[in-house]
Amino acid sequence: MTTVAIVGCTHAGTFAATSILKQHPDWTVHVFERNDSLSFLSCGIALWVGDHVSDPKRMFYSSPKALAEAGATMHMRHDVLDVDVAGKVLRARDMNTGEVGEYRYDKLVITTGSAPVVPPIDGLDEALESGRVLLCKNWDHAMAIKERAGSAKSAVVIGAGYIGAEIAEQFSEIGVKTTLVDALDRVLANNFDATITDDVEQAFDEHGVTLALGQKVTAFRPAAGSDGIEGSGVTVVTEKGEYTADMAILGAGFRPNTALFADQLRMLKNGAIVIDDYMRASLPDNTVLDDVFAAGDSATVRYNPTGADDYIPLATNAVRQGLLIGENIVAATKRYPGTQATSAVQLYDLAMSATGLTAGGAKRRGIAAKSTTITQDYRPDFMLTTTPVTTTLVWSPVTRRILGAQFLSKHDISQAANVVSVAIQAGFTIDQLAGADLFFQPNFSQPINFVGAVAIQAVAES
């Protein structure tokens, strides 16, 4: 009988366990997880802070009990101390009893996920330990932020990516005076180009959020909070100023949680385990391993706009990769189709979605790209109401292939990114997207839908 060890169980681990047991119900599948819960949808933390979640328990879509009922042997609250990849043995400590056990396996699944980036900033360790600065990743972090948000009058959010932007928005909506700090000069700078983020920054300003952009944090200091008690608050020191509040949220991004496998497997410089199209890991000398798999935030993805391995920690990637492990754990059967890193976010009344490369992302990677932007109402002006949509299409002037797209509107344009995502995955050029069959109906669209219209404009500019 085959024995599988799964190390880590958030999204990729949950779906890997489910898919393996579905394909091989007679196998022994050991699941090791440091927390006492699994499958937490951390993207809901900001929504919970703003009271947009019906029941926080619904932020979990599975449970240790559900996986156990599916046939897994669950080791919750177990810290995996070390893994001998070559010897196929791991040691794990029961965090409740302190007992250390040794487990042998035939196949290893690495779904250890990611950890928040904690930069080496003066005073940060003490601020985290005291609770003046909070992280935003797991269920424990979520509960801490929710509790503090109930009494805090002010907050500093460090990091203006999706997590920081959403937390800052929700704080401002519940009356917490908020400052949003980022070393980059725009909010959501890695997700959208300025054609989109200019409107977002205006929305933050209109809602009283102080934007401290282009400012690198250099230190954290204890300070008096709104209660007047010295040490109850925190001062965030940047290169250009100081910002004092009752608390700070650190959302500086994530790093692969793969230290257990350092020097044993091939990795990117940031520690992401390099996997092939069948989720198989490799030795440092590039030898593919048929019995070691990785998925989710601990692993690379094939990024279709560039055709290269990349690190893009998204739950959608983790779920799809986790499912593929069950398909390929016996033999390479089903190829991973890659990702466009399609995503969306709602900030105030602005809906935004994106897929593939931004113009800035292409420039950082040294990829030749052109960008075309149009703004048009999403449906005809003879309707009683309509609203503008700003659309940006990024494309290659060499191959004419579509590299990415971004959308912003007060109308729900989230699915537009999915349309272009499919086009990128299929290798569409701007000419093919310009000629795609997109419907017209006055309730929903102009005679030429904005997705097609921006492609037509790109062709005209080519």
C-alpha positions as CSV (number, residue, x, y, z in Angstrom):
1,M,0.0,0.0,0.0
2,T,1.3,3.5,-0.9
3,T,1.8,6.0,1.9
4,V,1.7,9.7,1.2
5,A,2.8,12.5,3.5
6,I,1.3,15.9,2.9
7,V,3.1,18.8,4.7
8,G,0.8,21.8,5.1
9,C,-2.9,22.0,4.6
10,T,-4.4,25.3,3.6
11,H,-5.7,25.4,0.0
12,A,-3.2,23.3,-2.0
13,G,-2.9,20.8,0.8
14,T,-6.7,20.5,1.2
15,F,-7.3,19.9,-2.5
16,A,-4.3,17.6,-2.9
17,A,-5.5,15.4,-0.1
18,T,-9.0,15.3,-1.5
19,S,-7.9,14.5,-5.0
20,I,-5.4,11.8,-3.9
21,L,-8.0,10.1,-1.8
22,K,-10.6,10.3,-4.6
23,Q,-8.2,8.6,-7.0
24,H,-6.7,6.2,-4.5
25,P,-9.1,5.6,-1.6
26,D,-7.1,2.6,-0.3
27,W,-3.9,4.7,0.1
28,T,-2.6,5.9,3.5
29,V,-2.5,9.7,3.4
30,H,-0.9,11.5,6.4
31,V,-1.7,15.2,6.6
32,F,0.5,17.4,8.8
33,E,-0.7,20.9,9.8
34,R,0.7,23.3,12.4
35,N,-2.7,25.0,13.0
36,D,-5.9,23.5,14.4
37,S,-7.9,24.5,11.3
38,L,-7.5,24.3,7.6
39,S,-8.8,25.9,4.3
40,F,-9.1,29.4,5.8
41,L,-10.0,32.0,3.1
42,S,-7.7,34.8,4.2
43,C,-9.0,37.1,1.4
44,G,-12.1,37.5,3.6
45,I,-10.2,39.2,6.5
46,A,-10.8,42.8,5.4
47,L,-14.4,42.0,4.6
48,W,-14.9,40.6,8.1
49,V,-13.3,43.7,9.6
50,G,-15.9,45.8,7.8
51,D,-18.8,43.5,8.9
52,H,-19.5,42.1,5.4
53,V,-19.2,38.5,6.5
54,S,-22.3,36.6,7.6
55,D,-20.5,34.1,9.8
56,P,-16.7,33.9,10.1
57,K,-16.9,30.1,10.4
58,R,-18.0,30.2,6.7
59,M,-14.5,31.5,5.8
60,F,-13.5,27.8,6.1
61,Y,-14.7,25.5,3.3
62,S,-13.3,22.3,4.7
63,S,-12.2,20.9,8.1
64,P,-10.0,18.3,9.7
65,K,-13.1,16.2,10.2
66,A,-14.1,16.3,6.5
67,L,-10.6,15.2,5.4
68,A,-10.6,12.4,8.0
69,E,-14.0,11.2,6.8
70,A,-12.5,11.2,3.3
71,G,-9.8,8.8,4.6
72,A,-6.9,11.0,5.6
73,T,-4.9,10.5,8.8
74,M,-4.9,14.0,10.3
75,H,-2.0,15.3,12.3
76,M,-3.3,18.8,13.4
77,R,-1.2,21.0,15.6
78,H,1.9,19.1,14.4
79,D,5.1,20.9,13.6
80,V,7.2,19.1,11.0
81,L,10.8,19.5,12.3
82,D,12.7,18.1,9.3
83,V,12.2,16.1,6.2
84,D,14.8,13.8,4.6
85,V,13.7,13.9,1.0
86,A,16.2,11.2,-0.2
87,G,15.5,8.9,2.8
88,K,11.7,9.4,2.6
89,V,11.2,10.1,6.3
90,L,10.0,13.1,8.3
91,R,9.9,14.0,12.0
92,A,7.0,15.9,13.5
93,R,6.3,17.3,16.9
94,D,2.9,17.2,18.5
95,M,2.5,20.8,19.6
96,N,0.0,19.8,22.3
97,T,2.0,17.0,24.0
98,G,5.6,17.8,22.8
99,E,6.0,14.2,21.6
100,V,8.1,13.8,18.4
101,G,7.2,11.1,16.0
102,E,9.0,9.7,12.9
103,Y,7.0,8.9,9.8
104,R,8.1,7.1,6.6
105,Y,6.4,7.7,3.3
106,D,6.5,6.6,-0.3
107,K,5.4,9.9,-1.8
108,L,5.8,13.5,-0.5
109,V,3.5,16.4,-1.1
110,I,4.8,19.8,-0.2
111,T,2.0,22.4,0.4
112,T,3.6,24.4,3.1
113,G,2.2,27.6,1.7
114,S,3.7,31.0,2.4
115,A,4.5,33.2,5.3
116,P,4.2,37.0,5.7
117,V,7.3,39.0,4.8
118,V,8.7,40.4,8.0
119,P,11.5,42.8,6.9
120,P,14.5,43.4,9.2
121,I,13.2,46.8,10.4
122,D,14.3,48.4,13.7
123,G,11.8,47.8,16.4
124,L,9.5,45.5,14.3
125,D,10.1,42.3,16.3
126,E,9.2,44.0,19.6
127,A,6.2,45.7,18.0
128,L,4.9,42.3,16.7
129,E,5.5,40.7,20.1
130,S,3.6,43.4,21.9
131,G,0.7,43.4,19.5
132,R,1.2,47.0,18.4
133,V,1.9,45.6,14.9
134,L,-0.3,42.8,13.5
135,L,0.2,40.5,10.6
136,C,-2.6,39.6,8.1
137,K,-2.4,36.1,6.9
138,N,-4.1,33.3,9.0
139,W,-7.1,32.8,11.3
140,D,-5.3,33.9,14.4
141,H,-4.2,37.1,12.7
142,A,-7.8,37.7,11.5
143,M,-9.2,37.4,15.0
144,A,-6.6,39.8,16.4
145,I,-7.3,42.4,13.7
146,K,-11.1,42.1,14.2
147,E,-10.8,42.5,17.9
148,R,-8.4,45.5,17.7
149,A,-10.5,47.2,15.0
150,G,-13.5,47.3,17.4
151,S,-11.7,49.8,19.7
152,A,-9.0,51.4,17.6
153,K,-9.4,55.0,16.5
154,S,-6.4,55.0,14.2
155,A,-4.3,52.6,12.2
156,V,-1.3,52.6,9.9
157,V,-1.3,50.0,7.2
158,I,2.1,49.1,5.6
159,G,1.8,47.7,2.1
160,A,-0.5,49.0,-0.6
161,G,-1.0,45.8,-2.4
162,Y,-4.4,44.0,-2.4
163,I,-4.2,43.1,1.3
164,G,-3.2,46.5,2.6
165,A,-5.5,48.4,0.2
166,E,-8.5,46.3,1.3
167,I,-7.7,46.6,5.0
168,A,-7.2,50.4,4.7
169,E,-10.5,50.7,2.9
170,Q,-12.5,48.8,5.5
171,F,-10.8,50.6,8.4
172,S,-11.9,53.9,6.8
173,E,-15.4,52.6,6.4
174,I,-15.8,51.8,10.1
175,G,-14.4,55.1,11.3
176,V,-10.8,54.2,11.9
177,K,-8.5,57.0,10.8
178,T,-6.1,55.3,8.4
179,T,-2.7,56.0,6.9
180,L,-1.6,53.7,4.0
181,V,2.2,53.4,3.6
182,D,4.1,51.9,0.7
183,A,7.7,52.2,-0.6
184,L,6.3,52.3,-4.2
185,D,4.9,55.5,-5.5
186,R,1.4,54.2,-6.3
187,V,-1.2,52.0,-4.6
188,L,-1.7,48.6,-6.2
189,A,1.4,49.4,-8.2
190,N,2.2,45.7,-8.9
191,N,-1.4,45.0,-9.9
192,F,-2.5,47.9,-12.1
193,D,-1.0,50.7,-14.2
194,A,-1.5,54.4,-13.4
195,T,-4.5,54.5,-15.7
196,I,-6.4,52.6,-13.0
197,T,-4.6,53.5,-9.8
198,D,-5.1,57.2,-10.2
199,D,-8.8,56.8,-9.6
200,V,-8.2,54.5,-6.7
201,E,-5.9,57.0,-5.0
202,Q,-8.6,59.7,-5.5
203,A,-11.1,57.4,-3.8
204,F,-8.8,56.9,-0.8
205,D,-8.4,60.6,-0.5
206,E,-12.2,61.2,-0.7
207,H,-12.6,58.7,2.2
208,G,-10.0,60.3,4.4
209,V,-7.2,57.8,4.0
210,T,-3.8,59.4,4.2
211,L,-1.5,58.1,1.5
212,A,2.2,57.9,2.4
213,L,3.5,56.6,-0.9
214,G,7.1,56.4,-2.0
215,Q,8.1,56.0,1.6
216,K,10.2,53.1,2.9
217,V,9.5,52.2,6.6
218,T,12.7,52.5,8.6
219,A,11.6,51.9,12.2
220,F,8.7,51.2,14.6
221,R,8.6,52.9,18.0
222,P,6.2,52.5,21.0
223,A,3.9,55.6,21.4
224,A,0.9,56.8,23.2
225,G,-2.3,55.6,21.6
226,S,-5.6,57.4,21.5
227,D,-6.2,56.4,25.1
228,G,-3.2,58.5,26.1
229,I,-1.3,55.6,27.6
230,E,2.3,55.5,26.7
231,G,3.2,52.4,24.8
232,S,-0.3,51.4,23.8
233,G,0.2,52.8,20.3
234,V,2.9,52.7,17.7
235,T,4.8,55.2,15.6
236,V,5.8,54.1,12.1
237,V,8.9,55.9,11.0
238,T,9.6,56.3,7.2
239,E,12.2,58.0,5.2
240,K,9.9,61.0,4.9
241,G,7.9,61.2,8.1
242,E,6.4,59.6,11.2
243,Y,2.8,58.3,11.6
244,T,1.4,57.4,15.0
245,A,-1.7,55.3,15.6
246,D,-3.3,52.8,17.9
247,M,-2.0,49.9,15.8
248,A,-0.3,49.0,12.6
249,I,-1.0,46.2,10.1
250,L,2.0,44.8,8.2
251,G,1.0,43.6,4.7
252,A,4.4,43.7,2.9
253,G,3.7,40.5,0.9
254,F,4.5,36.8,1.3
255,R,7.4,34.5,0.9
256,P,7.5,30.7,0.3
257,N,7.5,28.7,3.5
258,T,10.1,26.1,2.3
259,A,13.0,26.3,4.7
260,L,12.5,22.5,5.5
261,F,13.6,21.7,1.9
262,A,16.5,24.1,1.5
263,D,19.4,22.5,-0.4
264,Q,17.3,19.4,-1.1
265,L,15.2,20.7,-3.9
266,R,15.6,23.1,-6.8
267,M,14.2,26.5,-5.9
268,L,14.0,30.0,-7.1
269,K,16.1,32.6,-5.3
270,N,13.1,33.5,-3.0
271,G,12.7,29.8,-2.0
272,A,9.8,28.8,-4.2
273,I,10.1,25.1,-5.2
274,V,10.4,24.8,-8.9
275,I,7.9,22.3,-10.3
276,D,7.3,20.9,-13.8
277,D,3.9,20.8,-15.6
278,Y,2.9,17.7,-13.6
279,M,3.6,19.3,-10.1
280,R,6.8,17.3,-9.7
281,A,9.7,18.8,-7.8
282,S,13.4,18.4,-8.8
283,L,16.7,18.0,-7.1
284,P,19.1,21.0,-7.3
285,D,20.8,19.4,-10.3
286,N,17.4,19.5,-12.1
287,T,16.7,15.7,-11.8
288,V,12.9,15.4,-11.8
289,L,11.5,13.4,-8.8
290,D,8.6,11.1,-9.5
291,D,7.7,10.9,-5.8
292,V,7.9,14.5,-4.6
293,F,5.2,17.0,-5.5
294,A,4.7,20.7,-4.6
295,A,1.8,23.1,-5.1
296,G,0.4,26.4,-4.0
297,D,2.3,29.2,-2.3
298,S,5.3,27.0,-1.7
299,A,5.8,26.4,-5.4
300,T,6.3,28.1,-8.7
301,V,3.7,28.6,-11.5
302,R,4.1,28.7,-15.2
303,Y,3.2,32.3,-16.0
304,N,1.7,32.2,-19.5
305,P,2.2,35.8,-20.5
306,T,6.0,35.3,-20.2
307,G,6.2,31.5,-20.6
308,A,8.6,31.4,-17.6
309,D,8.4,30.0,-14.0
310,D,7.3,32.7,-11.6
311,Y,6.1,33.1,-8.0
312,I,2.5,34.2,-7.8
313,P,0.8,33.2,-4.5
314,L,-2.9,33.1,-5.3
315,A,-5.5,30.7,-3.9
316,T,-6.7,30.0,-7.5
317,N,-3.3,28.7,-8.4
318,A,-3.1,26.7,-5.2
319,V,-6.5,25.0,-5.8
320,R,-5.8,24.1,-9.4
321,Q,-2.3,22.8,-8.6
322,G,-3.5,20.8,-5.6
323,L,-6.1,19.0,-7.7
324,L,-3.5,18.1,-10.3
325,I,-1.4,16.2,-7.7
326,G,-4.1,13.5,-7.4
327,E,-4.1,13.2,-11.2
328,N,-0.3,12.9,-11.5
329,I,0.8,11.2,-8.4
330,V,1.2,7.7,-10.0
331,A,2.2,8.9,-13.5
332,A,2.5,12.2,-15.4
333,T,-1.0,12.3,-16.8
334,K,-2.5,15.8,-16.8
335,R,-0.5,18.9,-17.6
336,Y,-0.8,22.1,-15.7
337,P,-2.0,24.8,-18.2
338,G,-0.3,27.7,-16.4
339,T,-1.8,30.8,-15.1
340,Q,-2.5,34.4,-16.0
341,A,-2.7,35.5,-12.3
342,T,-6.2,36.8,-12.9
343,S,-7.6,38.7,-10.0
344,A,-10.1,41.3,-8.9
345,V,-10.7,43.8,-6.0
346,Q,-13.5,46.1,-4.9
347,L,-12.5,49.3,-3.2
348,Y,-15.4,51.6,-2.2
349,D,-17.6,51.8,-5.3
350,L,-14.8,51.0,-7.7
351,A,-14.6,47.5,-9.2
352,M,-11.2,46.5,-10.6
353,S,-10.0,43.3,-12.3
354,A,-6.8,42.3,-14.1
355,T,-5.1,39.5,-15.8
356,G,-1.6,38.9,-17.1
357,L,1.1,41.6,-17.3
358,T,0.7,45.3,-16.6
359,A,2.8,47.6,-18.7
360,G,5.0,48.2,-15.6
361,G,5.3,44.4,-15.0
362,A,6.4,43.9,-18.6
363,K,9.0,46.7,-18.2
364,R,10.4,45.2,-15.0
365,R,10.9,41.9,-16.8
366,G,12.5,43.4,-19.9
367,I,9.6,42.5,-22.1
368,A,8.7,44.7,-25.0
369,A,5.1,45.7,-24.6
370,K,2.6,48.4,-25.8
371,S,-0.4,49.6,-23.8
372,T,-3.8,50.8,-25.1
373,T,-6.4,52.4,-22.9
374,I,-10.0,53.4,-23.7
375,T,-12.9,54.7,-21.6
376,Q,-16.4,54.1,-22.7
377,D,-19.8,53.6,-21.1
378,Y,-20.5,49.9,-20.6
379,R,-23.9,50.2,-22.3
380,P,-25.7,52.6,-24.7
381,D,-26.4,56.2,-23.6
382,F,-30.1,55.7,-24.4
383,M,-30.5,53.6,-21.3
384,L,-31.7,55.5,-18.2
385,T,-28.4,54.8,-16.5
386,T,-24.9,53.8,-17.5
387,T,-21.4,54.3,-16.3
388,P,-17.9,54.5,-17.8
389,V,-15.4,51.6,-18.0
390,T,-11.7,52.2,-18.2
391,T,-10.0,49.4,-20.1
392,T,-6.2,48.9,-20.6
393,L,-4.9,46.2,-22.9
394,V,-1.2,45.3,-22.8
395,W,0.2,43.6,-25.9
396,S,3.4,42.6,-27.7
397,P,4.4,44.9,-30.6
398,V,6.5,42.0,-31.9
399,T,4.1,39.1,-31.9
400,R,0.9,41.1,-31.4
401,R,-0.1,38.6,-28.7
402,I,-2.1,39.8,-25.7
403,L,0.0,40.0,-22.5
404,G,-2.5,41.5,-20.1
405,A,-5.6,43.6,-19.4
406,Q,-7.0,45.8,-16.6
407,F,-10.5,47.1,-16.0
408,L,-12.0,49.7,-13.7
409,S,-15.6,50.9,-13.3
410,K,-18.4,51.5,-10.9
411,H,-20.1,48.8,-12.9
412,D,-19.2,45.1,-12.1
413,I,-16.6,44.4,-14.7
414,S,-15.0,41.5,-12.9
415,Q,-15.7,38.9,-15.5
416,A,-14.0,40.9,-18.2
417,A,-10.7,39.8,-16.8
418,N,-11.7,36.2,-17.2
419,V,-12.5,36.8,-20.8
420,V,-9.0,38.1,-21.5
421,S,-7.5,35.5,-19.3
422,V,-8.9,32.8,-21.6
423,A,-7.7,34.7,-24.6
424,I,-4.1,34.9,-23.2
425,Q,-4.1,31.2,-22.3
426,A,-5.2,30.4,-25.9
427,G,-2.5,32.6,-27.4
428,F,-4.8,35.2,-28.9
429,T,-3.4,38.2,-30.7
430,I,-5.0,41.6,-30.6
431,D,-6.4,40.9,-34.1
432,Q,-8.1,37.7,-32.8
433,L,-9.6,39.5,-29.8
434,A,-10.8,42.4,-32.0
435,G,-12.7,39.9,-34.1
436,A,-14.0,37.7,-31.2
437,D,-17.8,37.1,-31.0
438,L,-18.9,39.2,-28.0
439,F,-22.7,39.8,-27.7
440,F,-24.6,43.1,-27.8
441,Q,-27.7,43.7,-25.7
442,P,-28.6,47.2,-24.4
443,N,-29.1,46.0,-20.8
444,F,-25.5,44.7,-20.7
445,S,-23.3,46.1,-23.4
446,Q,-22.5,48.5,-26.2
447,P,-22.8,47.3,-29.8
448,I,-19.0,46.8,-29.5
449,N,-18.2,45.5,-26.0
450,F,-15.4,47.3,-24.3
451,V,-13.2,44.2,-24.4
452,G,-13.5,44.1,-28.2
453,A,-13.3,47.9,-28.5
454,V,-9.9,48.1,-26.7
455,A,-8.6,45.3,-29.0
456,I,-9.8,47.2,-32.1
457,Q,-8.1,50.3,-30.8
458,A,-4.9,48.4,-30.2
459,V,-5.0,47.1,-33.8
460,A,-5.5,50.7,-35.0
461,E,-2.4,51.7,-33.0
462,S,-0.2,48.9,-34.2
